[in-house]
Amino acid sequence: MEESAGGAARQAKESLELAFQMSQILDTGLDRHTLSLLMALCDRGANPEALAALVRELSSTAPPAPATPTAPASNVVAAPTAPSLFPSGFRQL
């Protein structure tokens, strides 16, 4: 039973890596975390076309990320380099 769980986890990881590589080739701008959330939503029955439309809408309204990060002041916390479209409370695959 443990071997099949390990195999399933390895297959999920490989699927995510392949999807991420395709995402990079297509220049989607999606990070691994966001992509894993979208894949999980699809696995749970969400409409992929509706999710794609949502990502496009959120991406077009999101403020542009700074091109080069500046050195933060001592009392300022630096923002993450690749902001996710979703809260980080979701479980990754």
N, C-alpha and C positions, 0 to 999 in steps of 0.2 A: 504494500500500500504506500509506504514512504517513497519507494522508487518511482511510482507513477506520479506522486505529488511533485517530486523533484524534476521529473521529466516534463510535467505540465508547466512548472515554474520556468524551466529552461526554455521551453518552447515559447512561452509568453514573452520572455526577455528577448529572444531572438526575433520574434514578430515585431516588438516595439523597436528594436534596433533597425530592422529592415524598413519599417514605416518611417522612422526618423531619417534614415539615409535618403529615402525617396522625397521626404519633406524638404530636406536640404537641397536636393537636386532641383526641385520645383520652386525653391526659394519662397517657402510659405511663411517663414518667420516664426514658426511654432517651435517652442522648446520641447524637450523630452517629456517634462511633467505635463504640460498642456496636451500634448499629443496622447499621452497615456490616459488622461482623463477623457478625451474625446473617444478614444478606442473603447474605454470601459463603458461609456454611455451607449455606444453603438452595440456593444455586447449585451447590454441590458435592454435593447429594443428601441433606442432613440433613432429617429429618422436621420440618416447621414446627410441628406441634402439640407434638412432644416438646420443641422449643426453647422454645416458649411456656410449657410447664409448668416447664421448668428456670428460665426467667427469673422466673416467678411465685414459685417456691420460693426462689430466691436473693434476690429482692427482699423477701420476707416475713421472711427470716432476717438480712438485712443490718441493721447498726445504723443508726439514723436520722442523717442528716447534720445538723450544727449549722445553725440557722436564720440566724444572722448570724455571720460570721467575726469573730473577735477579732484584735487586733493581735498577731502572733507575737513571741515573745521574740527577742532578737538571735541566739541560738544554736539556734533551732527553725526547721525548714523548714515552710512552710505546706502544708497538704494541698490537692490539686486540688479545684476547686469542684464538678465533676461526676464522681464516681468511676465508673469503668467496671466492668462485671461480669467482664471478661476482661483478661488481661495485655496490656500495650501492645505486645508483640512481634509481634502479628498485623498483617498488611499491610492497610491500608485501601484501599477501592476508589476 
